[in-house]
Amino acid sequence: MRWGLRTSQGPRIDRLFDPRAALPPLFRRSSVLVGIVAVVGITFLIARSPQLGMGETTQLHAMSVQLLAHRLGARALGLSETAAAVAAFVALRRRFASARN
């Protein structure tokens, strides 16, 4: 069974005609439990992560900055090409969608 807005549309329509009708629940118990387990797991992983010494932190920071600055122009060009391709795809999809209607 699929969950989403479609599964709760009956009670919502009932609510339109009868303001005293109950609304469907916003969250299922399983979704809330999965969310709580995920938050607890991430908190545990963050708390148990190894701490780096000051010298290692400085070295990793220098390496990261050097990698980020390397070939910056090529990265910007690649990003702009990707953005242009996505924009063209969205424009064509909208044009074909409007032509069908």
C-alpha positions as CSV (number, residue, x, y, z in Angstrom):
1,M,0.0,0.0,0.0
2,R,1.3,3.4,-0.9
3,W,1.2,6.2,1.6
4,G,1.0,9.9,0.9
5,L,-1.7,12.5,0.4
6,R,-3.7,10.2,-1.7
7,T,-4.4,7.8,1.2
8,S,-5.8,10.6,3.4
9,Q,-7.9,12.4,0.8
10,G,-11.2,10.7,2.0
11,P,-11.1,12.2,5.5
12,R,-10.0,15.5,4.0
13,I,-13.0,15.6,1.7
14,D,-15.3,14.6,4.6
15,R,-13.8,17.6,6.5
16,L,-15.0,19.9,3.7
17,F,-18.6,19.0,4.2
18,D,-18.5,18.4,8.0
19,P,-16.1,20.6,10.0
20,R,-16.4,18.2,13.0
21,A,-15.0,15.3,11.0
22,A,-11.6,14.1,12.2
23,L,-8.5,14.8,10.2
24,P,-6.1,12.0,9.3
25,P,-2.9,11.7,11.4
26,L,0.0,13.7,10.1
27,F,2.6,11.0,11.0
28,R,2.5,7.3,11.2
29,R,4.1,5.6,14.2
30,S,6.6,3.7,12.0
31,S,7.8,7.0,10.4
32,V,8.2,8.6,13.8
33,L,10.1,5.6,15.1
34,V,12.4,5.4,12.1
35,G,13.1,9.2,12.5
36,I,13.9,8.8,16.1
37,V,16.2,5.8,15.5
38,A,18.0,7.8,12.7
39,V,18.6,10.8,15.0
40,V,19.8,8.6,17.8
41,G,22.1,6.7,15.4
42,I,23.6,9.9,14.0
43,T,24.0,11.3,17.5
44,F,25.9,8.2,18.5
45,L,28.1,8.3,15.5
46,I,29.0,12.0,16.1
47,A,29.7,11.3,19.8
48,R,31.9,8.3,19.0
49,S,33.8,9.9,16.1
50,P,37.6,10.1,16.6
51,Q,39.1,13.5,17.4
52,L,42.0,14.8,15.4
53,G,45.1,16.4,17.0
54,M,45.8,20.0,16.3
55,G,48.7,19.2,13.8
56,E,46.5,16.8,11.8
57,T,43.7,19.3,11.7
58,T,46.0,22.0,10.3
59,Q,47.4,19.7,7.7
60,L,44.0,18.5,6.6
61,H,42.7,22.0,6.4
62,A,45.6,23.1,4.1
63,M,45.1,20.1,1.9
64,S,41.3,20.8,1.6
65,V,41.9,24.4,0.7
66,Q,44.5,23.5,-1.9
67,L,42.1,20.9,-3.5
68,L,39.2,23.3,-3.6
69,A,41.2,26.1,-5.3
70,H,42.7,23.7,-7.8
71,R,41.2,24.1,-11.4
72,L,38.6,26.5,-10.2
73,G,37.9,27.9,-13.7
74,A,37.2,24.4,-15.1
75,R,34.9,23.6,-12.2
76,A,32.9,26.8,-12.8
77,L,32.6,26.0,-16.5
78,G,31.4,22.5,-15.7
79,L,28.8,23.9,-13.3
80,S,27.5,26.4,-15.8
81,E,27.3,23.7,-18.5
82,T,25.3,21.5,-16.2
83,A,23.0,24.4,-15.2
84,A,22.4,25.2,-18.9
85,A,21.6,21.6,-19.7
86,V,19.1,21.3,-16.9
87,A,17.5,24.6,-17.8
88,A,17.2,23.5,-21.5
89,F,15.6,20.2,-20.4
90,V,13.1,21.9,-18.1
91,A,12.2,24.4,-20.9
92,L,11.7,21.6,-23.5
93,R,9.6,19.6,-21.1
94,R,7.4,22.5,-20.3
95,R,7.0,23.3,-24.0
96,F,6.0,19.7,-24.8
97,A,3.7,19.5,-21.8
98,S,1.9,22.7,-22.9
99,A,1.7,21.4,-26.5
100,R,-0.2,18.3,-25.3
101,N,-2.9,20.4,-23.5
